[in-house]
Amino acid sequence: MGSLRIAHRLEGLPPYVPGRRPERGETRRQARLASNEVPWPPQAAIVDAMKAALDGAHRYPDMQYTELRDAIAAHVGRPVGGVAVANGSTALLRDIVGALADPGSEVVFAEPSFPYYRTAAAANSAVPVAVPLRDHAHDLDAMRGAVTPRTRVVVICNPNNPTGTAYTNAELEEFLARMPEDVAVVLDEAYVEFAEDVNGLDLMDEHPNVIVVRTLSKAHGLAGLRVGYAVGDGDVMSHVSRLGVPFRIDGVAVAGALAALRPEQVAESARRVASIVAERAVLTEALRSRGWDVVESAANFVFLPLGESAASVAAACAAGGVLVRPIGGGIRVTVGSPEDTEHLLNALPALAHHPR
């Protein structure tokens, strides 16, 4: 490169690697189980709302996103002043760290977990502190032990991506009781709708340092719209919103999100989530019956800890027309339709007795 120098804090920072997509020109049917997308297109009412919004595409959206924030506040039962929105929950994670961390502050998170936590810290000149999982779950004792006077943010992915493990509110209560009040505990609940007894919003009144981050990408099936929201202290959320780029969610996506939050669309999304949860049980049992070790999941994916053979297993699946995600010492498999499950199982026969 020329004379320009990359900031030292970004040296060695790995790029975010998305789940594999079909190759351009690929015409055979493939089970796309690498990105935790739902297998159905958006509901018709949502598509209609977005089409109608195109007529106003020559206008900027409301930069305060008042209607969307009102709808989210009603959906989650929290005050609208404590709601921030952005183009995906990843942007909110970055800006939450930016609102709370000074250069040299520490951000504690688990690993393997969502890789962007490290990026969110580096982007804000904070120090990333990774704590290894224990038995594929967050080691809450070790994470508490990693907190120092320099720690400003602790992130817990619940359920955890990529392993699918989750902590109940009762288990998190004990952890939160031991946390300093001036350290934000960010609960990344991108997959919360697929879990039971997990709801960080219920912890916020007792623990005002809790911030909950969620998305419409997963349970609501709007991954292509990139709409996420955070709920927390009103002053913090105000600063998070100020850090976001102006007009950060486009008007068509806002229209789709508003439609998705209508009661009838929420009910349909809940029915779709229930079918995914049922298919998750079918997939887990089928894999285990074939000799695979599968971590108990509370998300819309399952995790197979395979160690060094993860890449070869993922490649074998791809050769059989099934795209899965090698990550964190295993493969993460999105729960899709019954047809997707059958396709996956058919791609694995030669590996059916992989050692545990």
Residue, then its C-alpha position, 0 to 999 in steps of 0.5 A: m500500500g502507499s503511505l497510509r497507515i492502518a491504526h495499530r489497534l486494528e493490527g491482526l483483527p480478523p475480518y468477519v466471515p459470513g456463512r457460506r452462500p451458494e456459488r454464483g451460477e449454482t443451480r442445484r438445490q442446496a440446503r442453506l444452513a450456514s447463516n441461521e436464517v429462517p427457511w421461509p420468505p417474509q410474510a405477505a403483509i410485510v412484503d406489501a408494506m415494503k412495496a408501498a414504502l417504495d413510493g416514498a423512497h425519494r424522501y429520508p426516513d424520520m431520523q429519530y425513528t419515532e414510530l419504529r421505537d414506539a412499536i418496539a417499546a410496545h412490543v417489549g413492554r419497556p419505555v420508549g426512551g430506553v429504546a435505540v434502533a440501528n441497521g442490525s444488532t451488530a451496529l448497536l453492539r459497536d455503538i454501545v461500546g462506543a458510548l461507554a468505553d474510553p480508549g484502553s477500557e476493557v470489554v469482556f466476552a466469551e470465546p467462541s461466541f459471536p466474533y463481532y464482539r472483538t471488532a466492536a472493542a477494537a473499533n472503539s479503541a477498547v481492549p478485548v478480553a476473551v474468556p474461554l467457554r466451559d462445556h460449550a457455555h459461558d464460564l460466568d465465574a471466569m468472566r466475573g474474575a476477568v472484570t477489572p477496574r478498567t472493564r466497562v462492558v461485559v457481553i453475554c450472548n444468550p443463547n450463545n452463538p455458535t454453541g446454542t447454550a443458554y442461561t436462565n434468568a435465575e442463573l444470570e441473577e446470581f452473576l449480576a448480583r456480583m457485578p459492579e454497578d458501573v459495568a454494563v452487562v450487555l445481553d445479546e439476545a438475537y436468538v431469545e425467541f427460540a429459548e425458554d426461561v430466557n428474557g433479559l428484559d425482566l432483569m433490567d428493573e433490578h439491575p439497571n446496568v443491563i442492556v438487552v440487544r435483539t434483532l428482527s433478523k432471526a425469529h421475524g425472518l427479516a435478515g435482509l432488512r438489517v433492523g436491530y434494537a437495544v433496550g437499556d438506560g435512557d441516557v445510555m440509549s440516547h448516546v448510542s443513538r447519537l453515535g449511529v450514522p444519520f438515517r441508519i435504517d432505510g425507509v423500506a426496512v422501517a416499513g417492513a419492521l413496523a409490519a412485522l411488529r403488528p400483532e397478527q404478524v408477531a403471532e405468525s412469527a411465533r408459530r414459525v418459531a414453534s415449528i423451528v423448535a420442534e424441528r430442532a428436537v427432530l434434528t438433534e435426535a436424528l444426529r445423535s442416533r447416528g453417533w454425532d455429539v450435539v450440544e443441547s441448543a436453545a437457538n435456531f441452530v445446533f452445534l457439533p463439536l468436531g475439533e480439527s475435523a470441522a473443516s473436512v466435515a463442512a466440506a463433505c456437507a457442501a459436496g452433498g449440497v448442504l452448506v454449514r458453518p465451520i466455527g469455534g472448533g465445530i460446525r454450526v447447523t441452522v435448523g431449517s425445514p424438514e426437507d433441509t433436515e433430510h438433505l443434511l442427513n443424506a449428506l452425512p452417511a459416510l460420516a455417520h459414526h464419527p467418534r464422539 
